[in-house]
Amino acid sequence: MAREYKCSRCGKLGCKLWREYQTFAVRLLCSSCACKDQGKNESQINDEGMILSKYAKYGGRTNQIGWFVPAIPTEDGESFWGNNASVPQERMDWWKNLPLIA
């Protein structure tokens, strides 16, 4: 991958990362840093990267942390998938299989 997949704030490697939605300035954050940034309770995130949300459609959980969405790299590693609906299943599975905390 052209971009190193690590948290921009704390430097964690090898875990699920999130990125700001609808922005060109890509800042990748781990679950801890994204929750701090968005004022969310980190203890509400499960190992699959799903957090409790009153706005979630399915079972009260979403993989979005405030304005942050899963940072799932495209196949060439040059950018990230725009939204969950367009992500190929194998890329979504890759992200889901990463540990929540490294």
Backbone torsions as a table, in degrees:
resi	resn	phi	psi	omega
1	MET	NA	138.1	-178.0
2	ALA	-67.6	-36.7	-179.4
3	ARG	-99.2	136.9	176.9
4	GLU	-72.1	131.0	-176.4
5	TYR	-90.1	83.7	179.4
6	LYS	-145.9	158.3	-179.5
7	CYS	-65.1	129.0	-179.2
8	SER	-69.6	-22.5	-176.4
9	ARG	-94.7	-52.0	-173.9
10	CYS	-106.7	-12.3	176.8
11	GLY	85.8	7.3	179.7
12	LYS	-59.7	139.7	177.6
13	LEU	-119.1	156.7	171.4
14	GLY	74.4	26.4	178.7
15	CYS	-138.1	170.4	176.4
16	LYS	-59.4	138.7	176.0
17	LEU	-127.6	154.0	177.1
18	TRP	-121.1	157.6	178.2
19	ARG	-133.1	157.2	178.1
20	GLU	-66.5	139.8	-179.8
21	TYR	-79.3	140.6	175.0
22	GLN	56.0	52.0	174.9
23	THR	-144.1	150.8	178.3
24	PHE	-89.2	-24.0	178.2
25	ALA	-82.3	98.5	-173.8
26	VAL	-82.3	117.2	175.6
27	ARG	-119.7	114.8	-179.1
28	LEU	-93.6	132.3	179.5
29	LEU	-130.1	142.5	173.2
30	CYS	-73.9	174.1	-177.7
31	SER	-60.1	-41.6	-179.6
32	SER	-61.4	-49.3	-177.1
33	CYS	-69.9	-37.6	177.9
34	ALA	-65.3	-41.4	179.0
35	CYS	-64.4	-42.9	177.8
36	LYS	-61.5	-44.3	-179.1
37	ASP	-61.8	-38.2	-174.1
38	GLN	-100.6	3.0	178.6
39	GLY	67.8	36.0	-179.1
40	LYS	-106.6	160.1	-179.9
41	ASN	-88.8	110.7	-177.1
42	GLU	-61.0	-28.9	-177.9
43	SER	-68.3	-10.5	179.4
44	GLN	-89.2	1.8	178.9
45	ILE	-95.3	131.0	177.1
46	ASN	-92.5	178.0	-176.7
47	ASP	-62.8	-21.7	178.3
48	GLU	-83.4	0.1	179.8
49	GLY	83.1	20.1	-178.9
50	MET	-101.3	131.2	-178.2
51	ILE	-116.4	146.5	177.0
52	LEU	-62.8	138.6	-179.8
53	SER	-153.7	134.9	177.0
54	LYS	-72.0	-12.6	-179.5
55	TYR	-97.8	-7.2	-176.6
56	ALA	-69.4	141.5	-179.6
57	LYS	-79.1	-35.4	-169.7
58	TYR	-112.7	106.1	174.4
59	GLY	65.2	18.1	177.7
60	GLY	74.9	15.9	179.9
61	ARG	-129.4	150.3	176.4
62	THR	-141.9	160.7	175.9
63	ASN	-95.4	9.9	176.1
64	GLN	-95.7	137.6	175.5
65	ILE	-111.7	95.6	-174.7
66	GLY	60.9	-122.1	178.5
67	TRP	-89.2	8.6	-179.9
68	PHE	-100.4	135.1	179.2
69	VAL	-117.2	160.7	178.7
70	PRO	-54.0	133.3	178.0
71	ALA	-89.6	91.7	-177.5
72	ILE	-109.5	109.9	-177.1
73	PRO	-65.5	147.4	172.1
74	THR	-69.5	169.4	-176.6
75	GLU	-58.7	-35.2	-179.2
76	ASP	-84.6	-6.5	177.6
77	GLY	73.8	8.5	-177.1
78	GLU	-87.7	-19.2	-179.1
79	SER	-153.1	-168.4	-177.4
80	PHE	-128.1	151.8	177.8
81	TRP	-64.1	142.4	-174.4
82	GLY	-70.9	-44.6	-178.9
83	ASN	-152.2	165.8	-176.5
84	ASN	-57.7	-35.0	-175.2
85	ALA	-66.3	-27.4	-176.3
86	SER	-96.7	-8.0	-176.0
87	VAL	-72.5	126.4	175.1
88	PRO	-61.1	146.1	-175.5
89	GLN	-55.6	-40.1	-178.6
90	GLU	-65.2	-31.8	177.1
91	ARG	-74.3	-38.6	177.0
92	MET	-64.2	-42.1	177.8
93	ASP	-62.0	-39.9	177.4
94	TRP	-56.9	-48.5	-178.9
95	TRP	-65.1	-44.9	-179.1
96	LYS	-61.2	-31.6	-178.0
97	ASN	-80.9	-10.0	175.1
98	LEU	-70.7	147.7	175.3
99	PRO	-68.9	153.1	178.1
100	LEU	-67.5	-43.0	-179.3
101	ILE	-127.5	130.2	-179.4
102	ALA	-80.7	NA	NA
